[in-house]
Amino acid sequence: MKIGNDTVIRNIKEAVSGLDYGDVLIKVHNSKIVQIEVTQRKRFNDNKKEEQE
């Protein structure tokens, strides 16, 4: 199975490197990468814990 061309690989690398928390979903059809979905999550510290310290 051929993974993909340089553009696809570059897009996957950019998607992963741009995330602190989240998912990168790679969809494959007929042994070819046809879609990349990125879900980004934001996490926040618990302010109450910081105020107590």
Secondary structure as GFF3:
##gff-version 3
##sequence-region A 1 53
A	DSSP	alpha_helix	6	17	.	.	.	ID=ss1
A	DSSP	beta_strand	22	29	.	.	.	ID=ss2
A	DSSP	beta_strand	32	40	.	.	.	ID=ss3
A	DSSP	alpha_helix	47	52	.	.	.	ID=ss4
###
